[in-house]
Amino acid sequence: MNNKDRDPKETDDGENVEPLKEGEDFYVENGLYVFTAKYLLERGYCCNNGCRHCPYKGPAK
């Protein structure tokens, strides 16, 4: 299947995903998307990008 023919809500393995909901999964601040702790926790892992609401942060160093 060509990428242009693919459903944008479907992952490479054919699993359907829900679109993100503004205010619940993210918000926009100064033109930047900020993920909520709820979304990051549901995602299931830390991306190590220093997300503001990361629920996986260890103690401050």
VMD Tcl script that builds the backbone (N, CA, C; Angstrom):
set m [mol new atoms 183]
animate dup $m
set s [atomselect $m all]
$s set {name element resname resid chain x y z} {
  {N N MET 1 A 0.854 -1.185 0.000}
  {CA C MET 1 A 0.000 0.000 0.000}
  {C C MET 1 A 0.893 1.239 0.000}
  {N N ASN 2 A 0.546 2.181 -0.788}
  {CA C ASN 2 A 1.263 3.445 -0.874}
  {C C ASN 2 A 0.905 4.316 0.328}
  {N N ASN 3 A 1.867 5.091 0.868}
  {CA C ASN 3 A 1.606 5.951 2.027}
  {C C ASN 3 A 0.453 6.911 1.798}
  {N N LYS 4 A 0.312 7.427 0.573}
  {CA C LYS 4 A -0.769 8.385 0.317}
  {C C LYS 4 A -2.140 7.722 0.362}
  {N N ASP 5 A -2.183 6.382 0.220}
  {CA C ASP 5 A -3.441 5.648 0.273}
  {C C ASP 5 A -3.769 5.162 1.682}
  {N N ARG 6 A -2.831 5.349 2.601}
  {CA C ARG 6 A -2.997 4.827 3.959}
  {C C ARG 6 A -3.861 5.749 4.803}
  {N N ASP 7 A -4.669 5.161 5.675}
  {CA C ASP 7 A -5.474 5.920 6.629}
  {C C ASP 7 A -4.527 6.557 7.640}
  {N N PRO 8 A -4.567 7.883 7.817}
  {CA C PRO 8 A -3.632 8.534 8.741}
  {C C PRO 8 A -3.833 8.125 10.194}
  {N N LYS 9 A -4.960 7.512 10.530}
  {CA C LYS 9 A -5.214 7.057 11.897}
  {C C LYS 9 A -4.793 5.609 12.096}
  {N N GLU 10 A -4.037 5.048 11.145}
  {CA C GLU 10 A -3.624 3.658 11.232}
  {C C GLU 10 A -2.101 3.589 11.317}
  {N N THR 11 A -1.589 2.783 12.245}
  {CA C THR 11 A -0.149 2.631 12.393}
  {C C THR 11 A 0.375 1.679 11.331}
  {N N ASP 12 A 1.706 1.524 11.271}
  {CA C ASP 12 A 2.318 0.636 10.288}
  {C C ASP 12 A 1.861 -0.812 10.438}
  {N N ASP 13 A 1.510 -1.219 11.667}
  {CA C ASP 13 A 1.066 -2.595 11.867}
  {C C ASP 13 A -0.449 -2.750 11.721}
  {N N GLY 14 A -1.125 -1.695 11.242}
  {CA C GLY 14 A -2.553 -1.769 10.975}
  {C C GLY 14 A -3.435 -1.418 12.154}
  {N N GLU 15 A -2.833 -1.092 13.287}
  {CA C GLU 15 A -3.608 -0.745 14.483}
  {C C GLU 15 A -4.159 0.675 14.349}
  {N N ASN 16 A -5.416 0.855 14.701}
  {CA C ASN 16 A -6.016 2.191 14.653}
  {C C ASN 16 A -5.651 2.960 15.910}
  {N N VAL 17 A -5.404 4.261 15.758}
  {CA C VAL 17 A -5.081 5.131 16.889}
  {C C VAL 17 A -6.033 6.314 16.887}
  {N N GLU 18 A -6.305 6.833 18.067}
  {CA C GLU 18 A -7.180 7.992 18.197}
  {C C GLU 18 A -6.369 9.267 18.016}
  {N N PRO 19 A -6.942 10.284 17.407}
  {CA C PRO 19 A -6.229 11.564 17.298}
  {C C PRO 19 A -6.089 12.195 18.681}
  {N N LEU 20 A -5.043 12.989 18.861}
  {CA C LEU 20 A -4.833 13.675 20.136}
  {C C LEU 20 A -5.901 14.732 20.334}
  {N N LYS 21 A -6.284 14.944 21.600}
  {CA C LYS 21 A -7.320 15.924 21.933}
  {C C LYS 21 A -6.682 17.115 22.632}
  {N N GLU 22 A -6.851 18.292 22.038}
  {CA C GLU 22 A -6.304 19.502 22.644}
  {C C GLU 22 A -6.963 19.734 23.995}
  {N N GLY 23 A -6.164 20.082 24.988}
  {CA C GLY 23 A -6.657 20.316 26.333}
  {C C GLY 23 A -6.626 19.072 27.199}
  {N N GLU 24 A -6.673 17.915 26.574}
  {CA C GLU 24 A -6.620 16.653 27.313}
  {C C GLU 24 A -5.258 15.987 27.144}
  {N N ASP 25 A -4.776 15.918 25.909}
  {CA C ASP 25 A -3.491 15.280 25.616}
  {C C ASP 25 A -2.365 16.295 25.440}
  {N N PHE 26 A -2.707 17.505 25.067}
  {CA C PHE 26 A -1.705 18.546 24.845}
  {C C PHE 26 A -2.370 19.904 24.908}
  {N N TYR 27 A -1.553 20.939 25.001}
  {CA C TYR 27 A -2.024 22.313 24.845}
  {C C TYR 27 A -0.943 23.079 24.105}
  {N N VAL 28 A -1.283 24.230 23.579}
  {CA C VAL 28 A -0.332 25.047 22.828}
  {C C VAL 28 A 0.044 26.247 23.682}
  {N N GLU 29 A 1.353 26.437 23.861}
  {CA C GLU 29 A 1.856 27.559 24.644}
  {C C GLU 29 A 2.954 28.243 23.839}
  {N N ASN 30 A 2.760 29.505 23.545}
  {CA C ASN 30 A 3.728 30.274 22.750}
  {C C ASN 30 A 4.064 29.582 21.432}
  {N N GLY 31 A 3.061 28.973 20.815}
  {CA C GLY 31 A 3.244 28.321 19.524}
  {C C GLY 31 A 3.843 26.927 19.599}
  {N N LEU 32 A 4.097 26.426 20.807}
  {CA C LEU 32 A 4.679 25.093 20.971}
  {C C LEU 32 A 3.648 24.139 21.558}
  {N N TYR 33 A 3.692 22.893 21.115}
  {CA C TYR 33 A 2.807 21.868 21.658}
  {C C TYR 33 A 3.427 21.320 22.938}
  {N N VAL 34 A 2.635 21.279 24.006}
  {CA C VAL 34 A 3.091 20.771 25.298}
  {C C VAL 34 A 2.199 19.583 25.661}
  {N N PHE 35 A 2.809 18.395 25.777}
  {CA C PHE 35 A 2.043 17.204 26.132}
  {C C PHE 35 A 1.712 17.214 27.620}
  {N N THR 36 A 0.528 16.706 27.955}
  {CA C THR 36 A 0.113 16.623 29.358}
  {C C THR 36 A 0.707 15.361 29.990}
  {N N ALA 37 A 0.776 15.347 31.324}
  {CA C ALA 37 A 1.269 14.171 32.044}
  {C C ALA 37 A 0.391 12.962 31.730}
  {N N LYS 38 A -0.909 13.177 31.587}
  {CA C LYS 38 A -1.839 12.091 31.260}
  {C C LYS 38 A -1.429 11.421 29.953}
  {N N TYR 39 A -1.181 12.226 28.925}
  {CA C TYR 39 A -0.791 11.668 27.628}
  {C C TYR 39 A 0.549 10.946 27.724}
  {N N LEU 40 A 1.521 11.586 28.378}
  {CA C LEU 40 A 2.855 10.993 28.470}
  {C C LEU 40 A 2.817 9.675 29.235}
  {N N LEU 41 A 2.012 9.600 30.278}
  {CA C LEU 41 A 1.886 8.366 31.047}
  {C C LEU 41 A 1.232 7.276 30.202}
  {N N GLU 42 A 0.201 7.631 29.441}
  {CA C GLU 42 A -0.465 6.656 28.568}
  {C C GLU 42 A 0.462 6.183 27.455}
  {N N ARG 43 A 1.376 7.061 27.005}
  {CA C ARG 43 A 2.327 6.681 25.961}
  {C C ARG 43 A 3.216 5.547 26.451}
  {N N GLY 44 A 3.573 5.590 27.741}
  {CA C GLY 44 A 4.235 4.446 28.340}
  {C C GLY 44 A 5.751 4.466 28.431}
  {N N TYR 45 A 6.401 5.534 28.017}
  {CA C TYR 45 A 7.861 5.589 28.128}
  {C C TYR 45 A 8.332 7.040 28.106}
  {N N CYS 46 A 9.553 7.247 28.578}
  {CA C CYS 46 A 10.163 8.578 28.558}
  {C C CYS 46 A 10.971 8.730 27.273}
  {N N CYS 47 A 10.817 9.863 26.605}
  {CA C CYS 47 A 11.551 10.120 25.364}
  {C C CYS 47 A 12.879 10.837 25.625}
  {N N ASN 48 A 13.138 11.208 26.879}
  {CA C ASN 48 A 14.371 11.895 27.281}
  {C C ASN 48 A 14.556 13.253 26.615}
  {N N ASN 49 A 13.451 13.922 26.287}
  {CA C ASN 49 A 13.523 15.264 25.702}
  {C C ASN 49 A 13.243 16.356 26.726}
  {N N GLY 50 A 13.102 15.994 27.989}
  {CA C GLY 50 A 12.862 16.987 29.034}
  {C C GLY 50 A 11.468 17.578 29.000}
  {N N CYS 51 A 10.476 16.773 28.698}
  {CA C CYS 51 A 9.094 17.257 28.638}
  {C C CYS 51 A 8.681 17.881 29.972}
  {N N ARG 52 A 7.999 18.996 29.905}
  {CA C ARG 52 A 7.591 19.749 31.090}
  {C C ARG 52 A 6.796 18.902 32.076}
  {N N HIS 53 A 5.897 18.070 31.585}
  {CA C HIS 53 A 5.006 17.304 32.457}
  {C C HIS 53 A 5.366 15.819 32.521}
  {N N CYS 54 A 6.624 15.487 32.259}
  {CA C CYS 54 A 7.043 14.078 32.217}
  {C C CYS 54 A 6.795 13.384 33.556}
  {N N PRO 55 A 5.990 12.303 33.548}
  {CA C PRO 55 A 5.732 11.568 34.789}
  {C C PRO 55 A 6.857 10.586 35.124}
  {N N TYR 56 A 7.865 10.471 34.261}
  {CA C TYR 56 A 8.948 9.511 34.448}
  {C C TYR 56 A 10.202 10.153 35.020}
  {N N LYS 57 A 10.161 11.447 35.326}
  {CA C LYS 57 A 11.335 12.149 35.848}
  {C C LYS 57 A 11.753 11.562 37.181}
  {N N GLY 58 A 13.062 11.445 37.346}
  {CA C GLY 58 A 13.594 11.061 38.648}
  {C C GLY 58 A 13.759 12.318 39.487}
  {N N PRO 59 A 14.360 12.181 40.652}
  {CA C PRO 59 A 14.591 13.360 41.484}
  {C C PRO 59 A 15.498 14.360 40.774}
  {N N ALA 60 A 15.294 15.630 41.041}
  {CA C ALA 60 A 16.110 16.684 40.421}
  {C C ALA 60 A 17.572 16.492 40.793}
  {N N LYS 61 A 18.450 16.743 39.816}
  {CA C LYS 61 A 19.895 16.577 40.057}
  {C C LYS 61 A 20.578 17.914 40.156}
}
mol reanalyze $m
mol bondsrecalc $m
mol representation Tube
mol addrep $m
